[in-house]
């Protein structure tokens, strides 16, 4: 019962008792969440760990609650869809359909068209701050006008790429932070900045 009791506390304090918002935040169906609270379905070990990961809780918190210290609750904010790099390439055109899951923005105020990605690869790893190792979560806002120096997601080929937007005279580039990777000159009409990165969480902890 401790898992259900602790999840009820999370539901009350973070989601104002709204099971639908909890379901979106942890990437589960509303029906599955409802079955937990009615007692028709137990919260198994694997599910408990996935809930803790999604809600930025220490492993084992659902079993032990406040007995586990140093719990850091993510501030509530707008829910944004977590999508794939392939989806990001045409996110504006597809209108935000079929997100993998929904997550809360923590520190920013994203527009209704914003989305989140999990960084892939090592091209944005730097020896200085900021650095974006693989697994970093970034929130991207297509409604922000990009300018030189911004970290952006751009459509490139069939999907998207995450880089720093820089200029050299009349030329614009998508520059990686990792010196082992080469800048990409924006020289083709199909290379389009999709949105500006407005928030990031290192480590991919959702």
C-alpha positions, 0 to 999 in steps of 0.5 A: 500500500505504501506505493499507492499512498505515496503516489496519492501524495504526489497526485495531490501535491504536484497535479492537484488531484488530476489523474490525467495530468499525472498520466501525461507526466509519466507517459502512461494511459489514464486508464492504467493510472485509474486502475492503480488508484481504484486498487484494480491493478498493482504498481509493479517494481518496473512501473514504480521505477519508471514513475520515479524516473519520470517525476525526478524522484530518487529510486525507491521513493514510492516504496519509502516516501519521505524516508528517502532524503534529498528529494528534489521536486521539479517545479510545475510548468507547461506540459510539452511533448517529448518527441524524437529527432525524426518528428522534430524535423517537421514538428510545426507542420505535423501540428504536435501530433503523436508525442512519445510522452509529456513532460513539465518545463521546469524553469522556462515559459514555453509556447504552446508549440514547444517540444522536448528532445533527448540529445543524441550523440556527442557533438554538443559535448564541451570541456566548458559550460554549457555542455550537452552530453547524450541524454540531456533533455532540451526544450525547444520553442519554435515561437522564439526568433533565433539569433546568433549565439542561440542554441537551436534545433534545425531541420537537416535532411530527414530529421533534425540536428541540435547545434549553436547558431553562429554567423561569420559575415554573411554566412550562417553556421550550425556549430557543434561544441565538440571540436571533433565535429565540423560546423554545418554551413546553412546554405540550402533552402531545406536547412531551416531552424525549427526552434530555439532551445530555452531550457535543458536538463543534463543527464536526461532525468525526466 
